[in-house]
Amino acid sequence: MRGYPDLASPFSRTTRSLAADSPRLGLTALAVAVLGLVVWLAWFLFGSVTIYEVSRQARLETGAAAREVSALQAGRLLATHLEIGRPVRAGDILAEFDAGPEALRAREEEARLAAFPDRIAALRREIEATQAASDDDQRAALASVQSAKARQREASAGADFARDNERRMKAESASGGVAEVDALKASSEARKTTSVAEALAADARKIELDARTRGRQAQAQVAELQRTLLSLEADAAASRETVARLDLDIEAHRVRAPVDGVVGEVLAAHPGAFVTEGQKLATIVPAGQLVGIAQMDPATALGRVRPGQSARIRLDGLPWTQYGVLQARVVRVATEVRDNGLRVELAPIPDARLAPLLRHGLTGRVEVQVDRVSPAILLMRSAGQMVDAPAAPAVKAAP
């Protein structure tokens, strides 16, 4: 028809397209979508998601805490053996301070103390000699007393005979048997022998009293010597105590390693520098197995983090993208909150690749596996926490 365009050609192409179109592609896409939805729903309902409790901060430490080494007394530094990284053993001298006055006093006291044994031994010998002399004197006095008493007995016997003779002479003189002069001589002889006997008795008593006096004097002398001996022994003991105290003072001028370990840090001080009392000189990192120490939020970790749980440590100095993470296991969990944190100790699982790089003091973050639940349960827990969250307090409008 004239005046109208020919529409047969476009309609033919549309007809061919409609003829070529098929519902298979749509059905396939729909099936794939339904299958993906089913798989996702199955994972959402029955899948498993690991829940981690993340620490606020964490670091690697040896089995014991690092020990700070400080100066016990103020003084001038004479020598130092502190070098970072130097291994030390307990008791090694790390630094020495000037202890000249104490050392001088100690030498003087030791010289004084050295003279005490000879003085004490000499005094003991003097006591023994005095005691022996006193014993000998007492034995000699006893012998003298016995001799004097024997002479006294002899004189007493003569006196008794003279008195008997005097009586006989007087009786015979009265009867005229002997002359009166002989009777007087007998009487004089009797008085003389009696006096001799009494004198000998007095001498015996005097010898005995003198012996007692000398014995008491010897005892007093021995007692005085013993008091002197006790005083010397007390002085020797005090001198030994003084030497021991001075040795402690000298030892206080030496700083020794408290434990086996490695010098972690040191004070930049050279011989001749003055160090105040209590000033920190170094830190000793004890030798031992490395452990992980983590500080966790007690509000979420208390009761959920328990010994035996698996964990991983991401170290700040060793990027996990390059070195991976350090696997570990929880060994101890504190039961009390300190400094608003819950202390958790972990035992790293040996890793030959990371072992040469691990050092005391490396910081990082700890992730403890506390649970495994399905995504659906996790979503419901999150929703429950949002619902249970306390509402902000209402603010009253000002009148």
C-alpha positions, 0 to 999 in steps of 0.5 A: 500500500502506497504511503505506509512503511513496510512492516513485514521485515521488523515483525519477522525478526521479532517473530524469530526472536520469540521463536528462539526464546526458551524458559530453560534459562530462566528456570536454570537461574531460578534453580541456582538461586533456590539452591544457593538460598537452601545452602545458605539457609542450611549453613545459617541454621546448622553451620558452625562459627567460632567465637573468639574472646579478644584480649585488651593487651598481651605480651610474651614473658618468661616463666617468671616476671622480670627482676629489677636490679637496684642499688642497695646503698648510695655511692660512687660506682667503681665497676660495672659488668652490665651489658644488654644481652649478657647471660648471668647466673644467680649471685654474679656481681653486676656492679660494685660501689665504693666501700673504702671506709667500711673496708678499712674499719673491717681490716682494723677490726679483723686485726683486733680480733686476731689478737684475742685468741692469744690473749684468751689462751694466755689468760687461761694458762694464768688461771690454771697456773694460779689454781695449781699454785693455790692447790700446792699451797693448800697441800703444803699448808696441810702438811705444815699443820699436820707437822705442827699438830704432831709437835703439839702432841709431843709437847703435850705429852711432855707437859703431861709428864712434867705435871705428873712429876710436879705432883709427885715432887710436891708430895715427896717434898711435903713428906720430906722425901726430896728437897723443896728446890727439886719440887720447885724445879719440877713445877717450873719444868711443868709450866715450861712444857705446858707453854711450849705445847700451847705455843705449838697449838697456836702455831698450828692454828696460825698455819691453818688460818694463813692457809685459808687466807691464802686459799681465799686470796687465790680464789679471788684472784682466779675469779678476777682472772675469770671475769677478765676472761669472760670480758675478753671473750665478750669483746671477741664476740662483739668484734666478730659481730662487728666484722660480720656487720661490716662484711654485710655493709661491704656486700651491700655495695655489691649488686648481684644477679638475683636469678639466672637469666639475661640482662634485658636493660641497663642504666647508662652509668659509667665507673665514677658516677654517683648512684642514689639508693634504690636507683634502678640499674638493670632488668634481668629477664629470668631464663625459662619457657616463654608464656603468653600473658593476656589482659582480658575484659572481665565483663565478657571473659570471666566464666567464658575463658577457661584452662584448656581452651585453644587460642592464637597470639598475633604478635605486633612485631611479627605481622601475621600476614607474613609469619602467621599466628602463634597457636597456644592453649590457656593454662591459667585464668585468674579468679580475681580482677585486678586493675580492671583486667582479668589475667590469663596465662597461655602456653604457646605451642612449639612452632619451629618456624617462629621459635627463633623469632620469639623474645621476652616482651613481644606484645600482641593480641590474644584470641581465645576460642570460647565457643562454636555456634551456628550463625542463627544462634549467634544472630539470636544472641546478638539480638538478645543482647541488644534487647537486654541492653539497659536503656538510657535514663530518662531526662526530666524536662525542666519546669 
